[in-house]
Amino acid sequence: SSLVQAEKLFPAPGVMEPGEYDALVMKARSSSTAALELLQFMRTHKIHQPELVLQHGAKLVRSQRLGNELWTVLEQVFMAAAELGCDDWRDYCLNELKKNFPSSLRVDRLKGIEKESQADWKEAEKIYQKILSTKPEDTMAHKRLIAMHKQSGKVSEAIEAINTYLQTFSTDSEVWHELGELYIEVGSLQRAAFCFEEMIVHNPRSMYTILTYAELLYSIGDFEASRKYFSMAAYLDEMNLRALWGLATCNMALAEKDKAREKTKQFQELQKLTLERLKTAYKGFGATGKPAAKLLAMMTL
């Protein structure tokens, strides 16, 4: 849903302790205090389990013992109910928030989310555009628009909305990622490569970003640059199969493109080292590694 799409646009939370979340889930079954703690934990770590939020949040709201936490829990339950199609809880939470915060932009965003859950895209867009006319720097409204366009299948509108957003918030690497994925979806690989290059600037040691960028460069025929980034990935993780396969195929493509190149000692040594690392890696796979080993035996310059 568009609600899930929007959540993907936010940075990942910090690492939680092993078993910490599961323990909270267990405790929440028998204690309202633990249930409240669970909902707080889910917000902090951006854990997406709307069924759990609705299950425990609804009980807490009914208990009328939340105090100052009431409004936060109401919003959290509203989001879960809107995604799950629980119209009664969605409407109840929103009405309570509207009564207490009639002029809140945050509540206005929730009105837009309500329209999204009803697939009333035009009305939702009107609400978000109105918010942005008052507060252009409202990142949440921008991201809701992007998610809404994606959900309604309007990829070109989503791309336009992201580009507008990035004119102001150019350091948001999560949104650069979203734009890159959309460009891949529509086959605009050159533009997708630019997006992933921006992501590398923000996080130069991200293996996912480096490898995806290298693959995009290979796809658009820039084998030399692609090889450099596959080499970088292999340097960061010398037994990364994705990096090593990429490096090997780049070497093959460059050798095919320039026959004189394959005769250089440096080039041959690089390919030899790459193939040796791949062979070593696949030895540990036993019988399942045999098809790869056969393929590697045929990969000679």
N, C-alpha and C positions, 0 to 999 in steps of 0.2 A: 504494500500500500504506500501512498505518498507519505504517511507518517513514518514508515520505516525508512523510506528514501531520505527524508530530512535528517533522520538520526545519523545516517552515514556521512553526512556533511560535517559532523562535529569531531574534533580531535579525540583520540582514544584516551581513556582515563589512566591513572596510575595502576601499577601492578598490585593485586590483592594477594594476601597470604593464601597458600594452598589449603583448601577445605574451609576457609573462612565463610564464604558465601553459603555453602551447603549447610554449615552448622547454624547459620542464622535462619535459613529456611525451616529447619527442623524446630528451632526454638519458637518461631513465629506461630506455629500451630497451636501452642498452648498458652501464649502470653501476649497480651496487647502491647506491652512495653517492647517485647522482642519484635512484634509485628511492625511497630513504628520504627524501630531500629533497622529492620530489614528494608523498609521503604526508603529510609535515609541513605542506607548503603547502596541501594539500587540507583538512586539519583546521583550519588557521588561517583560511582563507577560506571554510570551509563549502561546498566544491565537491562537488556530488553526482554522482559517477560511480562507482557501485559496481563496475562491470566492471573499471575501471582499478585500483581498490583491490585487488580479488581477484587480478588478474593479477600485479601487482607485489608486493603484500603476501604472497601465498602463496610466491613465490620467496624473499623475504627471510626468512620464517619457516623455510623449508627449509634456508636457508644456515647457520642457527644462529650468525650473527655479529652479532646485533642488540644484545647487551649489555643495558643498562638500557632501551633502546627496545623490547625484546621485548614487554612487557606492553601498551604503548600500541598497537603494531602488531597484536598479537593481538586487541585489542578492536575496532580499526578493520576488520580482516579479518572478524571475527565479524559486525559490523553489515552489511557488504557481503554476506556469505554468507547471512545470514538473509533479507535482502531478495531476493536472487537465487534462493533455494531450493537453494543448494548445501549440503545437509545435512551432508556429511562434514566440510567445513571449519568450518561453524557449530559442530558438536558437538566437533570437535578443539579449537578455540580456547576454547570455553566450559569444557571439561574441564581444560585447562591453567590457565586463570584460577581455576577453583574449587579446584584443588589448591594453588595458591600463595596464594590469598586467600580462605580458607574462610568468613571472617566479614565479608566486605566488602559493604556496602550497594550499592556500585557493581556488584559481580558479581551481587548479588540482582536488580538492575534488568535485567541481561543475561539472567537466567533468565526474567524476565517477557517479554522480547523474544523469547526462544526459543519460549515458549508462543504468543506472537502469530503468529510465523512458521508455527506448526503449526495456526493458527486455533483454538487452545484458549483462547477468550476468558475463560471462567470461571476457569481456573487462573491466567491472566495477571493478572486483576483481583485475585484473592486475594493474589498476590505483591506487587502494588503497594499494596494496602490494608494489608498487613502492614508494608511499609516505612514508609508514612505514619503508622501507629499508633506506630512507634518514632521517626520523624523527620518530623513534620508539615510542616516547612519544606522538604522535599525537592522542589524545583521539577521536577526531571526525572521523578520518579514521577508527579506530578500531570499533566505533559504527556503522558506515556505513556498514562495513563488516558484523557485527552481524545482522543488520536489513535486509541486502540483502539476507543473508542465510535463514533467517526466511521467507522472502517474496517468495523466490524460493522453499520453502518447504524442505530445507536441515537442518533439526533440529539438527542432529548430528554435522554438520559443525558449526552451530550457537553455540552449547554448547562448542565445541572445541575453537571457537573464543573467547567466553566469558571467558573461563578458562585461555586462554593465556593473555587476557586483565587484569584479576584479579591478575595474578602473579605480575604485575607491579602496578596496581591501586586497591589495596585490600580494600581501604576504601570507594569505590564507592557503596553505599548501593542500588542505583537504579539498578545497573547492577547485584548485588546479587539477587535482586528481579526478574529481568528478567531471570536469570539462574534458580532460584527456580521455576518459572512458567513453564519453559521449561522442567525441571525434572518432574514436576507434569504431564505435557502433555504426557511424554513418560512412566509414571508410576514408575519412580524412586523416591519413596517417602522418602526413607532414606536420599538420597542426597538433596532432596528438603528441608527436615527438617534442614539439616546443613546450607543451604543458609538462611533460615528464622532465624535461631539462630544467624547468623552473622548480620542480619538486626536488631535484638533486641539489639545487642551490640552497634550499631550506634544510635538507637533510642529506648531506653528501655520503653518508655511510649506510643508507637504506638499501639493502640487497634487492628488495622487491623493485624499488624505483630504478636502480642501476640496470638490473636485468631487463626490465620492461623497456627502458629507454634503448638499450642495446638491441633488443629484438625489433623495435620499431625502426631503428636506423638500418638494420639488416633488411627489413621489409621494403624500405624505400630505396634500397640499393646503395647506401653509403657504407660499404663493407669495411673501409678503413676506420671510420669513426666507431662503427659497431664493434670492431675487434678491440679497440682501445677500452671500451666500457666493459666488454666481456672479460678482458684482461684485468681490469680494476676489480671486478667481482671475484675473479679467481684469486686475486691477490688477497682480498679480504677473507675469502673462504676457499682455501686451495683444493678442497674436495667437493665443491658445489657442482653437482652434475649439470645443472642448467647452464652454469657459467662455462663449464668445460666443453659441453656439446656446442654451445654457441661459438666458443673460440675455435673449435675444430672446424665447424661449418664455415665460419668466416675465412679461415685459412684456405679452405678448399675453394671458396668463391673467389678469393683474391688470386689464388694460383691459376684458376681457370681464366680469370680476366687478364692476367699478366704472366705469360709463360716464363719470362726471364726472372720474375720474382722468386719462383719456386726453386730456382737453382742456388739462391743465396744461402750461405751456411746458417745465418741467424734465423731465417724463415724456416728452414728445415728443422732446426733444433727446437724452435718454439712448437711446431706441430708434433714433433716426436715426444716432447715433454707432456704436451696436452693429451695425446693418445695414451701415453704410459699411465698418467694419472687416472684416466677413464678406465683403463684395463684393470688397474689396481682396485679401483672402487667396485667394479662389477665382480671381481673375484669373491668378494664378501657376500654376494647375492646368491651364491650357489647355482642351482639349476636354472633359476629364474633370470640369472644374468647371462646365460649362454647366448640368447639371440643378440644381445647388445655386443657381446664379445665377438661374434661372427661379423657383425656390421663393422666394428672397429678394425678387424683384420683386413677389411677391404678398403679402409680409408687411408690410402697412401698418396703422397704427392707425386 
